[in-house]
Amino acid sequence: MHPSVAKLLRELIGERKSGLLFRTRTGQQLHQSNILRRVLHPILEELGQPKCDVHAFRRFRNTYLRNYTSTPPGVYRFWMGGCN
């Protein structure tokens, strides 16, 4: 992780004890359905694109890494959650 990103994350976390990196205003866990409904779907609608879920990004990354990069197999498996 780049040091500047680590610094920003440390500042975001502050003195929290909850263990959640991203949370609601009340400190609760964020739920995927809320993020999709409130953030992603409105953006996709504005762009004239169909709604999708977060797995669409996983499938895109899979296709991109396999077909358009020379990502080493071990790195590919790690990023995609595969076994050794």
Backbone atoms as SQL, in Angstrom:
CREATE TABLE atoms (id INTEGER PRIMARY KEY, chain TEXT, resi INTEGER, resn TEXT, atom TEXT, x REAL, y REAL, z REAL);
INSERT INTO atoms VALUES
  (1, 'A', 1, 'MET', 'N', 0.848, -1.169, 0.000),
  (2, 'A', 1, 'MET', 'CA', 0.000, 0.000, 0.000),
  (3, 'A', 1, 'MET', 'C', 0.897, 1.235, 0.000),
  (4, 'A', 2, 'HIS', 'N', 0.512, 2.193, -0.805),
  (5, 'A', 2, 'HIS', 'CA', 1.289, 3.427, -0.882),
  (6, 'A', 2, 'HIS', 'C', 1.211, 4.154, 0.463),
  (7, 'A', 3, 'PRO', 'N', 2.326, 4.716, 0.931),
  (8, 'A', 3, 'PRO', 'CA', 2.334, 5.406, 2.226),
  (9, 'A', 3, 'PRO', 'C', 1.278, 6.507, 2.355),
  (10, 'A', 4, 'SER', 'N', 0.995, 7.206, 1.269),
  (11, 'A', 4, 'SER', 'CA', -0.010, 8.275, 1.356),
  (12, 'A', 4, 'SER', 'C', -1.410, 7.702, 1.603),
  (13, 'A', 5, 'VAL', 'N', -1.691, 6.535, 1.023),
  (14, 'A', 5, 'VAL', 'CA', -2.987, 5.885, 1.259),
  (15, 'A', 5, 'VAL', 'C', -3.066, 5.403, 2.705),
  (16, 'A', 6, 'ALA', 'N', -1.976, 4.802, 3.186),
  (17, 'A', 6, 'ALA', 'CA', -1.943, 4.331, 4.574),
  (18, 'A', 6, 'ALA', 'C', -2.167, 5.486, 5.543),
  (19, 'A', 7, 'LYS', 'N', -1.566, 6.626, 5.265),
  (20, 'A', 7, 'LYS', 'CA', -1.728, 7.809, 6.119),
  (21, 'A', 7, 'LYS', 'C', -3.189, 8.264, 6.134),
  (22, 'A', 8, 'LEU', 'N', -3.810, 8.322, 4.963),
  (23, 'A', 8, 'LEU', 'CA', -5.219, 8.724, 4.890),
  (24, 'A', 8, 'LEU', 'C', -6.122, 7.756, 5.653),
  (25, 'A', 9, 'LEU', 'N', -5.840, 6.460, 5.538),
  (26, 'A', 9, 'LEU', 'CA', -6.653, 5.470, 6.247),
  (27, 'A', 9, 'LEU', 'C', -6.473, 5.586, 7.756),
  (28, 'A', 10, 'ARG', 'N', -5.237, 5.835, 8.218),
  (29, 'A', 10, 'ARG', 'CA', -5.009, 6.023, 9.651),
  (30, 'A', 10, 'ARG', 'C', -5.783, 7.232, 10.162),
  (31, 'A', 11, 'GLU', 'N', -5.797, 8.309, 9.378),
  (32, 'A', 11, 'GLU', 'CA', -6.550, 9.501, 9.762),
  (33, 'A', 11, 'GLU', 'C', -8.051, 9.209, 9.792),
  (34, 'A', 12, 'LEU', 'N', -8.534, 8.446, 8.828),
  (35, 'A', 12, 'LEU', 'CA', -9.952, 8.093, 8.774),
  (36, 'A', 12, 'LEU', 'C', -10.356, 7.269, 9.995),
  (37, 'A', 13, 'ILE', 'N', -9.516, 6.330, 10.365),
  (38, 'A', 13, 'ILE', 'CA', -9.815, 5.443, 11.489),
  (39, 'A', 13, 'ILE', 'C', -9.734, 6.197, 12.814),
  (40, 'A', 14, 'GLY', 'N', -8.730, 7.062, 12.948),
  (41, 'A', 14, 'GLY', 'CA', -8.582, 7.833, 14.185),
  (42, 'A', 14, 'GLY', 'C', -8.463, 6.939, 15.398),
  (43, 'A', 15, 'GLU', 'N', -9.260, 7.226, 16.404),
  (44, 'A', 15, 'GLU', 'CA', -9.218, 6.481, 17.669),
  (45, 'A', 15, 'GLU', 'C', -10.340, 5.447, 17.783),
  (46, 'A', 16, 'ARG', 'N', -10.901, 5.054, 16.672),
  (47, 'A', 16, 'ARG', 'CA', -12.015, 4.095, 16.684),
  (48, 'A', 16, 'ARG', 'C', -11.637, 2.792, 17.364),
  (49, 'A', 17, 'LYS', 'N', -12.635, 2.192, 17.944),
  (50, 'A', 17, 'LYS', 'CA', -12.464, 0.871, 18.555),
  (51, 'A', 17, 'LYS', 'C', -13.304, -0.188, 17.846),
  (52, 'A', 18, 'SER', 'N', -14.154, 0.225, 16.896),
  (53, 'A', 18, 'SER', 'CA', -15.113, -0.701, 16.287),
  (54, 'A', 18, 'SER', 'C', -14.485, -1.701, 15.327),
  (55, 'A', 19, 'GLY', 'N', -13.375, -1.351, 14.702),
  (56, 'A', 19, 'GLY', 'CA', -12.775, -2.236, 13.723),
  (57, 'A', 19, 'GLY', 'C', -13.330, -2.081, 12.326),
  (58, 'A', 20, 'LEU', 'N', -14.299, -1.188, 12.150),
  (59, 'A', 20, 'LEU', 'CA', -14.876, -0.956, 10.828),
  (60, 'A', 20, 'LEU', 'C', -14.130, 0.175, 10.141),
  (61, 'A', 21, 'LEU', 'N', -13.692, -0.072, 8.922),
  (62, 'A', 21, 'LEU', 'CA', -13.001, 0.975, 8.173),
  (63, 'A', 21, 'LEU', 'C', -14.001, 1.989, 7.635),
  (64, 'A', 22, 'PHE', 'N', -15.042, 1.510, 6.982),
  (65, 'A', 22, 'PHE', 'CA', -16.093, 2.377, 6.461),
  (66, 'A', 22, 'PHE', 'C', -17.371, 2.056, 7.223),
  (67, 'A', 23, 'ARG', 'N', -18.043, 3.096, 7.704),
  (68, 'A', 23, 'ARG', 'CA', -19.227, 2.883, 8.529),
  (69, 'A', 23, 'ARG', 'C', -20.245, 3.981, 8.275),
  (70, 'A', 24, 'THR', 'N', -21.433, 3.780, 8.802),
  (71, 'A', 24, 'THR', 'CA', -22.486, 4.782, 8.667),
  (72, 'A', 24, 'THR', 'C', -22.206, 5.949, 9.612),
  (73, 'A', 25, 'ARG', 'N', -23.031, 6.990, 9.505),
  (74, 'A', 25, 'ARG', 'CA', -22.884, 8.144, 10.407),
  (75, 'A', 25, 'ARG', 'C', -23.043, 7.753, 11.864),
  (76, 'A', 26, 'THR', 'N', -23.810, 6.699, 12.112),
  (77, 'A', 26, 'THR', 'CA', -24.038, 6.264, 13.491),
  (78, 'A', 26, 'THR', 'C', -23.031, 5.215, 13.948),
  (79, 'A', 27, 'GLY', 'N', -22.052, 4.903, 13.104),
  (80, 'A', 27, 'GLY', 'CA', -21.012, 3.948, 13.478),
  (81, 'A', 27, 'GLY', 'C', -21.315, 2.507, 13.152),
  (82, 'A', 28, 'GLN', 'N', -22.429, 2.258, 12.479),
  (83, 'A', 28, 'GLN', 'CA', -22.813, 0.895, 12.131),
  (84, 'A', 28, 'GLN', 'C', -22.143, 0.457, 10.826),
  (85, 'A', 29, 'GLN', 'N', -22.202, -0.836, 10.577),
  (86, 'A', 29, 'GLN', 'CA', -21.648, -1.418, 9.363),
  (87, 'A', 29, 'GLN', 'C', -22.410, -0.926, 8.135),
  (88, 'A', 30, 'LEU', 'N', -21.671, -0.613, 7.069),
  (89, 'A', 30, 'LEU', 'CA', -22.305, -0.283, 5.795),
  (90, 'A', 30, 'LEU', 'C', -22.836, -1.563, 5.165),
  (91, 'A', 31, 'HIS', 'N', -23.978, -1.466, 4.515),
  (92, 'A', 31, 'HIS', 'CA', -24.542, -2.626, 3.832),
  (93, 'A', 31, 'HIS', 'C', -24.479, -2.413, 2.322),
  (94, 'A', 32, 'GLN', 'N', -24.097, -3.464, 1.626),
  (95, 'A', 32, 'GLN', 'CA', -23.925, -3.406, 0.174),
  (96, 'A', 32, 'GLN', 'C', -25.173, -2.889, -0.529),
  (97, 'A', 33, 'SER', 'N', -26.336, -3.326, -0.094),
  (98, 'A', 33, 'SER', 'CA', -27.573, -2.908, -0.764),
  (99, 'A', 33, 'SER', 'C', -27.781, -1.396, -0.669),
  (100, 'A', 34, 'ASN', 'N', -27.403, -0.804, 0.460),
  (101, 'A', 34, 'ASN', 'CA', -27.536, 0.650, 0.604),
  (102, 'A', 34, 'ASN', 'C', -26.576, 1.394, -0.316),
  (103, 'A', 35, 'ILE', 'N', -25.354, 0.902, -0.427),
  (104, 'A', 35, 'ILE', 'CA', -24.363, 1.535, -1.305),
  (105, 'A', 35, 'ILE', 'C', -24.839, 1.454, -2.753),
  (106, 'A', 36, 'LEU', 'N', -25.337, 0.285, -3.145),
  (107, 'A', 36, 'LEU', 'CA', -25.835, 0.126, -4.511),
  (108, 'A', 36, 'LEU', 'C', -26.989, 1.083, -4.782),
  (109, 'A', 37, 'ARG', 'N', -27.966, 1.103, -3.893),
  (110, 'A', 37, 'ARG', 'CA', -29.175, 1.905, -4.094),
  (111, 'A', 37, 'ARG', 'C', -28.893, 3.412, -4.034),
  (112, 'A', 38, 'ARG', 'N', -28.052, 3.832, -3.107),
  (113, 'A', 38, 'ARG', 'CA', -27.837, 5.270, -2.900),
  (114, 'A', 38, 'ARG', 'C', -26.724, 5.861, -3.751),
  (115, 'A', 39, 'VAL', 'N', -25.750, 5.040, -4.135),
  (116, 'A', 39, 'VAL', 'CA', -24.573, 5.580, -4.825),
  (117, 'A', 39, 'VAL', 'C', -24.432, 5.038, -6.245),
  (118, 'A', 40, 'LEU', 'N', -24.230, 3.728, -6.365),
  (119, 'A', 40, 'LEU', 'CA', -23.898, 3.151, -7.667),
  (120, 'A', 40, 'LEU', 'C', -25.041, 3.237, -8.672),
  (121, 'A', 41, 'HIS', 'N', -26.236, 2.847, -8.287),
  (122, 'A', 41, 'HIS', 'CA', -27.348, 2.834, -9.241),
  (123, 'A', 41, 'HIS', 'C', -27.685, 4.224, -9.780),
  (124, 'A', 42, 'PRO', 'N', -27.694, 5.279, -8.957),
  (125, 'A', 42, 'PRO', 'CA', -27.926, 6.616, -9.526),
  (126, 'A', 42, 'PRO', 'C', -26.850, 7.039, -10.530),
  (127, 'A', 43, 'ILE', 'N', -25.612, 6.681, -10.262),
  (128, 'A', 43, 'ILE', 'CA', -24.527, 7.014, -11.198),
  (129, 'A', 43, 'ILE', 'C', -24.727, 6.270, -12.510),
  (130, 'A', 44, 'LEU', 'N', -25.038, 4.976, -12.426),
  (131, 'A', 44, 'LEU', 'CA', -25.264, 4.186, -13.638),
  (132, 'A', 44, 'LEU', 'C', -26.448, 4.721, -14.430),
  (133, 'A', 45, 'GLU', 'N', -27.508, 5.117, -13.727),
  (134, 'A', 45, 'GLU', 'CA', -28.682, 5.675, -14.406),
  (135, 'A', 45, 'GLU', 'C', -28.313, 6.968, -15.134),
  (136, 'A', 46, 'GLU', 'N', -27.533, 7.816, -14.478),
  (137, 'A', 46, 'GLU', 'CA', -27.103, 9.073, -15.100),
  (138, 'A', 46, 'GLU', 'C', -26.273, 8.820, -16.358),
  (139, 'A', 47, 'LEU', 'N', -25.503, 7.736, -16.345),
  (140, 'A', 47, 'LEU', 'CA', -24.668, 7.383, -17.493),
  (141, 'A', 47, 'LEU', 'C', -25.431, 6.590, -18.551),
  (142, 'A', 48, 'GLY', 'N', -26.690, 6.276, -18.278),
  (143, 'A', 48, 'GLY', 'CA', -27.482, 5.506, -19.226),
  (144, 'A', 48, 'GLY', 'C', -27.118, 4.033, -19.256),
  (145, 'A', 49, 'GLN', 'N', -26.581, 3.530, -18.148),
  (146, 'A', 49, 'GLN', 'CA', -26.162, 2.138, -18.061),
  (147, 'A', 49, 'GLN', 'C', -27.139, 1.351, -17.191),
  (148, 'A', 50, 'PRO', 'N', -27.257, 0.047, -17.446),
  (149, 'A', 50, 'PRO', 'CA', -28.150, -0.764, -16.617),
  (150, 'A', 50, 'PRO', 'C', -27.589, -0.939, -15.207),
  (151, 'A', 51, 'LYS', 'N', -28.484, -1.214, -14.269),
  (152, 'A', 51, 'LYS', 'CA', -28.053, -1.482, -12.898),
  (153, 'A', 51, 'LYS', 'C', -27.218, -2.756, -12.874),
  (154, 'A', 52, 'CYS', 'N', -26.289, -2.811, -11.940),
  (155, 'A', 52, 'CYS', 'CA', -25.492, -4.022, -11.751),
  (156, 'A', 52, 'CYS', 'C', -25.149, -4.137, -10.273),
  (157, 'A', 53, 'ASP', 'N', -24.584, -5.271, -9.902),
  (158, 'A', 53, 'ASP', 'CA', -24.143, -5.439, -8.524),
  (159, 'A', 53, 'ASP', 'C', -22.623, -5.409, -8.478),
  (160, 'A', 54, 'VAL', 'N', -22.071, -5.567, -7.284),
  (161, 'A', 54, 'VAL', 'CA', -20.616, -5.469, -7.147),
  (162, 'A', 54, 'VAL', 'C', -19.896, -6.608, -7.859),
  (163, 'A', 55, 'HIS', 'N', -20.574, -7.714, -8.101),
  (164, 'A', 55, 'HIS', 'CA', -19.930, -8.831, -8.793),
  (165, 'A', 55, 'HIS', 'C', -19.607, -8.487, -10.249),
  (166, 'A', 56, 'ALA', 'N', -20.311, -7.519, -10.808),
  (167, 'A', 56, 'ALA', 'CA', -20.002, -7.084, -12.173),
  (168, 'A', 56, 'ALA', 'C', -18.587, -6.529, -12.242),
  (169, 'A', 57, 'PHE', 'N', -18.148, -5.860, -11.179),
  (170, 'A', 57, 'PHE', 'CA', -16.788, -5.325, -11.154),
  (171, 'A', 57, 'PHE', 'C', -15.769, -6.455, -11.039),
  (172, 'A', 58, 'ARG', 'N', -16.113, -7.490, -10.274),
  (173, 'A', 58, 'ARG', 'CA', -15.232, -8.656, -10.166),
  (174, 'A', 58, 'ARG', 'C', -15.104, -9.348, -11.530),
  (175, 'A', 59, 'ARG', 'N', -16.237, -9.509, -12.215),
  (176, 'A', 59, 'ARG', 'CA', -16.203, -10.154, -13.533),
  (177, 'A', 59, 'ARG', 'C', -15.417, -9.311, -14.533),
  (178, 'A', 60, 'PHE', 'N', -15.579, -7.981, -14.469),
  (179, 'A', 60, 'PHE', 'CA', -14.816, -7.104, -15.355),
  (180, 'A', 60, 'PHE', 'C', -13.321, -7.251, -15.093),
  (181, 'A', 61, 'ARG', 'N', -12.937, -7.223, -13.809),
  (182, 'A', 61, 'ARG', 'CA', -11.519, -7.343, -13.467),
  (183, 'A', 61, 'ARG', 'C', -10.968, -8.680, -13.943),
  (184, 'A', 62, 'ASN', 'N', -11.723, -9.736, -13.757),
  (185, 'A', 62, 'ASN', 'CA', -11.320, -11.060, -14.209),
  (186, 'A', 62, 'ASN', 'C', -11.055, -11.053, -15.712),
  (187, 'A', 63, 'THR', 'N', -12.004, -10.551, -16.488),
  (188, 'A', 63, 'THR', 'CA', -11.860, -10.496, -17.944),
  (189, 'A', 63, 'THR', 'C', -10.673, -9.638, -18.345),
  (190, 'A', 64, 'TYR', 'N', -10.548, -8.480, -17.735),
  (191, 'A', 64, 'TYR', 'CA', -9.463, -7.560, -18.082),
  (192, 'A', 64, 'TYR', 'C', -8.100, -8.177, -17.783),
  (193, 'A', 65, 'LEU', 'N', -7.934, -8.738, -16.593),
  (194, 'A', 65, 'LEU', 'CA', -6.646, -9.321, -16.220),
  (195, 'A', 65, 'LEU', 'C', -6.271, -10.486, -17.128),
  (196, 'A', 66, 'ARG', 'N', -7.236, -11.329, -17.441),
  (197, 'A', 66, 'ARG', 'CA', -6.944, -12.515, -18.248),
  (198, 'A', 66, 'ARG', 'C', -6.696, -12.192, -19.712),
  (199, 'A', 67, 'ASN', 'N', -7.426, -11.227, -20.255),
  (200, 'A', 67, 'ASN', 'CA', -7.370, -10.984, -21.694),
  (201, 'A', 67, 'ASN', 'C', -6.509, -9.813, -22.130),
  (202, 'A', 68, 'TYR', 'N', -6.241, -8.875, -21.243),
  (203, 'A', 68, 'TYR', 'CA', -5.569, -7.651, -21.679),
  (204, 'A', 68, 'TYR', 'C', -4.310, -7.306, -20.898),
  (205, 'A', 69, 'THR', 'N', -3.879, -8.173, -19.988),
  (206, 'A', 69, 'THR', 'CA', -2.651, -7.911, -19.241),
  (207, 'A', 69, 'THR', 'C', -1.792, -9.172, -19.227),
  (208, 'A', 70, 'SER', 'N', -0.585, -8.997, -18.780),
  (209, 'A', 70, 'SER', 'CA', 0.304, -10.151, -18.606),
  (210, 'A', 70, 'SER', 'C', 0.510, -10.399, -17.112),
  (211, 'A', 71, 'THR', 'N', -0.572, -10.320, -16.360),
  (212, 'A', 71, 'THR', 'CA', -0.520, -10.533, -14.917),
  (213, 'A', 71, 'THR', 'C', -0.048, -11.953, -14.632),
  (214, 'A', 72, 'PRO', 'N', 0.982, -12.111, -13.780),
  (215, 'A', 72, 'PRO', 'CA', 1.446, -13.455, -13.434),
  (216, 'A', 72, 'PRO', 'C', 0.312, -14.270, -12.800),
  (217, 'A', 73, 'PRO', 'N', 0.250, -15.565, -13.113),
  (218, 'A', 73, 'PRO', 'CA', -0.844, -16.397, -12.601),
  (219, 'A', 73, 'PRO', 'C', -1.014, -16.343, -11.082),
  (220, 'A', 74, 'GLY', 'N', 0.088, -16.330, -10.342),
  (221, 'A', 74, 'GLY', 'CA', -0.007, -16.277, -8.882),
  (222, 'A', 74, 'GLY', 'C', -0.652, -14.994, -8.393),
  (223, 'A', 75, 'VAL', 'N', -0.318, -13.887, -9.027),
  (224, 'A', 75, 'VAL', 'CA', -0.905, -12.594, -8.663),
  (225, 'A', 75, 'VAL', 'C', -2.386, -12.593, -9.038),
  (226, 'A', 76, 'TYR', 'N', -2.685, -13.105, -10.223),
  (227, 'A', 76, 'TYR', 'CA', -4.079, -13.185, -10.681),
  (228, 'A', 76, 'TYR', 'C', -4.922, -13.986, -9.686),
  (229, 'A', 77, 'ARG', 'N', -4.435, -15.154, -9.287),
  (230, 'A', 77, 'ARG', 'CA', -5.178, -16.002, -8.345),
  (231, 'A', 77, 'ARG', 'C', -5.365, -15.301, -7.003),
  (232, 'A', 78, 'PHE', 'N', -4.314, -14.601, -6.551),
  (233, 'A', 78, 'PHE', 'CA', -4.410, -13.871, -5.285),
  (234, 'A', 78, 'PHE', 'C', -5.485, -12.794, -5.370),
  (235, 'A', 79, 'TRP', 'N', -5.444, -11.985, -6.428),
  (236, 'A', 79, 'TRP', 'CA', -6.412, -10.898, -6.588),
  (237, 'A', 79, 'TRP', 'C', -7.830, -11.417, -6.734),
  (238, 'A', 80, 'MET', 'N', -7.986, -12.550, -7.416),
  (239, 'A', 80, 'MET', 'CA', -9.326, -13.077, -7.661),
  (240, 'A', 80, 'MET', 'C', -9.783, -14.035, -6.555),
  (241, 'A', 81, 'GLY', 'N', -8.917, -14.285, -5.581),
  (242, 'A', 81, 'GLY', 'CA', -9.308, -15.117, -4.453),
  (243, 'A', 81, 'GLY', 'C', -9.160, -16.599, -4.689),
  (244, 'A', 82, 'GLY', 'N', -8.322, -16.986, -5.638),
  (245, 'A', 82, 'GLY', 'CA', -8.120, -18.400, -5.931),
  (246, 'A', 82, 'GLY', 'C', -7.116, -19.047, -5.002),
  (247, 'A', 83, 'CYS', 'N', -7.015, -20.350, -5.101),
  (248, 'A', 83, 'CYS', 'CA', -6.062, -21.112, -4.299),
  (249, 'A', 83, 'CYS', 'C', -4.720, -21.171, -5.003),
  (250, 'A', 84, 'ASN', 'N', -3.701, -21.569, -4.256),
  (251, 'A', 84, 'ASN', 'CA', -2.353, -21.730, -4.834),
  (252, 'A', 84, 'ASN', 'C', -2.293, -22.904, -5.773);
